[in-house]
Amino acid sequence: MSRGKVYVVDDDEAMRDSLGFLLGSADFDVTIFESAQHFLDAVSGIGFGCVLSDVRMPGIDGIELLKRLKASHSAFPVLIMTGHGDVPLAVEAMKLGAVDFVEKPFEDDRLIGMIDAALRQAESSARTEAATLDVTARIAALSPRERQVMDGLIAGLSNKLIAREYNISPRTIEVYRANVMTKMQANSLSELVRLAIRAGALKD
């Protein structure tokens, strides 16, 4: 079973061959690109994976590649390969969103460990983001009155107090409250509060 996809971007043919062999032997699904432009041309049609890019390349270098991926809100984790003494470039790459950098020549095991970590971290943050978007969509599906009732509940108000605030009967509030819990997929008030916090819907 593949450990995940890796996209190698490097203008040095010997380096591409070496990385292709190393990562393929370690059970990664490897695709090789000889330039950042070739990778950018293909990126919209490829599956999620880790990008392993050299920092110094003719045309679009690793820094410019990072800028373009950032501008397109790409979720791909990027590892940058740098030559000896390229620490300032590596620091700039990390400021632009690179997960980490590795100096050439690197130890094979260290590189494989970094790719594993980058894929795990990116998948976990993607799951978190997807869950947050899901909760935000649930809140958006509430009617204006249901939203008012939810805000009252997470502010700690009783049905009676919420009813008084909106001049409707406590019995009607109970119906709205049940609707809110169903639409938000919350089994308890504490879960409702947790979901509201996740979606940034908790008022100060």
C-alpha positions as CSV (number, residue, x, y, z in Angstrom):
1,M,0.0,0.0,0.0
2,S,1.3,3.5,-1.0
3,R,2.5,5.7,1.9
4,G,1.2,8.7,-0.1
5,K,1.9,10.7,-3.2
6,V,5.1,12.7,-3.5
7,Y,5.8,15.3,-6.3
8,V,9.5,15.9,-6.9
9,V,10.4,19.2,-8.5
10,D,14.1,19.5,-9.5
11,D,16.0,20.6,-12.6
12,D,18.9,18.3,-11.8
13,E,18.3,15.0,-13.7
14,A,20.6,12.9,-11.5
15,M,18.8,14.2,-8.4
16,R,15.4,13.4,-9.9
17,D,16.5,9.9,-10.7
18,S,18.0,9.4,-7.2
19,L,14.9,10.7,-5.4
20,G,12.5,8.8,-7.7
21,F,14.4,5.5,-6.9
22,L,14.7,6.3,-3.1
23,L,11.0,7.3,-2.6
24,G,9.7,4.6,-4.9
25,S,11.6,2.0,-2.8
26,A,10.1,3.5,0.3
27,D,6.5,2.8,-1.1
28,F,5.7,6.4,-2.0
29,D,3.7,7.0,-5.2
30,V,6.3,9.4,-6.9
31,T,5.8,11.8,-9.8
32,I,8.8,13.7,-11.1
33,F,8.7,17.2,-12.6
34,E,11.8,18.8,-14.2
35,S,10.6,22.3,-13.6
36,A,8.2,24.2,-11.3
37,Q,6.3,25.4,-14.4
38,H,5.6,21.7,-15.4
39,F,4.3,21.0,-11.9
40,L,2.1,24.2,-11.8
41,D,0.7,23.2,-15.2
42,A,-0.3,19.8,-13.8
43,V,-1.3,20.7,-10.3
44,S,-5.0,21.2,-10.8
45,G,-5.4,17.6,-12.1
46,I,-3.3,15.7,-9.5
47,G,-4.3,14.1,-6.2
48,F,-3.3,15.4,-2.7
49,G,0.4,14.8,-1.9
50,C,3.6,16.2,-0.6
51,V,5.7,18.5,-2.9
52,L,9.5,18.1,-2.6
53,S,11.1,21.0,-4.4
54,D,14.6,22.2,-4.9
55,V,15.0,25.9,-3.9
56,R,17.4,27.0,-6.7
57,M,16.0,26.3,-10.2
58,P,16.1,28.3,-13.5
59,G,12.9,30.1,-14.3
60,I,10.4,29.6,-11.4
61,D,12.5,28.7,-8.3
62,G,11.3,27.1,-5.1
63,I,10.5,30.4,-3.5
64,E,8.3,31.6,-6.4
65,L,6.7,28.1,-6.6
66,L,5.7,28.5,-2.9
67,K,4.3,32.0,-3.5
68,R,2.1,30.7,-6.4
69,L,0.8,27.7,-4.4
70,K,0.0,30.0,-1.5
71,A,-1.8,32.5,-3.8
72,S,-3.9,29.6,-5.0
73,H,-4.7,28.4,-1.4
74,S,-3.1,25.0,-2.2
75,A,-3.4,22.4,0.6
76,F,-0.3,20.5,-0.6
77,P,2.5,20.4,2.1
78,V,5.8,21.6,0.6
79,L,9.3,20.5,1.6
80,I,12.2,22.5,0.3
81,M,15.6,21.1,-0.6
82,T,18.4,23.6,-0.2
83,G,22.1,23.6,-0.9
84,H,24.7,24.1,1.8
85,G,24.6,27.6,3.2
86,D,21.1,28.4,1.8
87,V,19.6,28.9,5.3
88,P,18.3,32.5,4.6
89,L,16.4,31.0,1.6
90,A,15.1,28.2,3.7
91,V,13.8,30.6,6.3
92,E,12.1,32.6,3.6
93,A,10.5,29.4,2.3
94,M,9.1,28.5,5.7
95,K,7.7,32.1,6.1
96,L,5.9,31.4,2.8
97,G,4.4,28.2,4.2
98,A,6.9,25.4,3.5
99,V,6.5,22.7,6.1
100,D,10.2,22.2,6.5
101,F,13.5,22.2,4.6
102,V,16.2,19.7,4.2
103,E,19.8,20.5,3.3
104,K,21.6,18.5,0.6
105,P,23.2,16.0,0.9
106,F,20.6,14.6,3.2
107,E,20.2,11.3,5.0
108,D,17.6,9.1,3.2
109,D,15.8,8.1,6.5
110,R,15.5,11.7,7.6
111,L,13.9,12.8,4.3
112,I,11.4,9.9,4.4
113,G,10.5,10.7,8.0
114,M,9.9,14.4,7.0
115,I,7.6,13.4,4.1
116,D,5.6,11.1,6.3
117,A,5.2,13.8,8.9
118,A,4.3,16.5,6.3
119,L,1.6,14.2,4.9
120,R,0.2,13.3,8.3
121,Q,0.1,16.9,9.5
122,A,-1.6,18.2,6.3
123,E,-4.2,15.4,6.3
124,S,-5.1,16.2,9.9
125,S,-5.4,19.9,9.3
126,A,-7.5,19.2,6.2
127,R,-9.8,17.1,8.2
128,T,-10.1,19.8,10.9
129,E,-10.9,22.4,8.2
130,A,-13.5,20.2,6.6
131,A,-15.2,19.6,10.0
132,T,-15.2,23.4,10.7
133,L,-16.8,24.1,7.2
134,D,-19.4,21.4,8.0
135,V,-20.4,23.1,11.3
136,T,-20.4,26.5,9.6
137,A,-22.8,25.1,6.9
138,R,-25.1,23.7,9.7
139,I,-25.3,27.1,11.3
140,A,-26.0,28.7,7.9
141,A,-29.0,26.3,7.5
142,L,-30.7,27.6,10.7
143,S,-33.6,30.0,10.2
144,P,-33.1,33.5,11.7
145,R,-35.3,32.6,14.7
146,E,-33.4,29.3,15.2
147,R,-30.2,31.2,15.2
148,Q,-31.5,33.6,17.8
149,V,-32.5,30.6,20.0
150,M,-29.1,29.0,19.5
151,D,-27.4,32.3,20.5
152,G,-29.6,32.4,23.6
153,L,-28.8,28.8,24.5
154,I,-25.1,29.2,24.2
155,A,-25.2,32.4,26.2
156,G,-26.7,30.3,29.0
157,L,-30.2,31.6,28.9
158,S,-33.2,29.4,29.9
159,N,-36.1,28.7,27.6
160,K,-38.2,31.1,29.6
161,L,-35.7,34.0,29.3
162,I,-35.2,33.4,25.6
163,A,-39.0,33.4,25.2
164,R,-39.3,36.7,27.1
165,E,-36.6,38.3,25.0
166,Y,-38.4,37.5,21.7
167,N,-41.9,37.8,23.1
168,I,-42.9,34.2,22.2
169,S,-44.1,31.3,24.3
170,P,-41.7,29.0,26.1
171,R,-43.4,26.1,24.4
172,T,-42.5,27.6,21.0
173,I,-38.9,28.0,22.2
174,E,-38.8,24.3,23.0
175,V,-39.8,23.5,19.4
176,Y,-37.1,25.9,18.1
177,R,-34.6,24.4,20.6
178,A,-35.3,20.9,19.3
179,N,-34.9,22.1,15.7
180,V,-31.6,23.7,16.6
181,M,-30.2,20.5,18.2
182,T,-31.3,18.4,15.3
183,K,-29.9,20.7,12.6
184,M,-26.6,21.2,14.5
185,Q,-26.4,17.4,15.2
186,A,-25.8,18.2,18.9
187,N,-26.9,15.8,21.6
188,S,-26.3,18.2,24.5
189,L,-25.9,21.8,25.3
190,S,-22.2,21.4,25.9
191,E,-21.8,19.9,22.4
192,L,-23.8,22.8,20.9
193,V,-21.4,25.2,22.7
194,R,-18.4,23.2,21.4
195,L,-19.7,23.3,17.8
196,A,-20.4,27.1,18.0
197,I,-16.8,27.7,19.3
198,R,-15.4,25.6,16.4
199,A,-17.3,27.7,13.8
200,G,-16.4,31.0,15.5
201,A,-20.1,31.6,16.2
202,L,-19.7,32.2,19.9
203,K,-20.4,35.9,20.8
204,D,-18.1,37.6,23.3
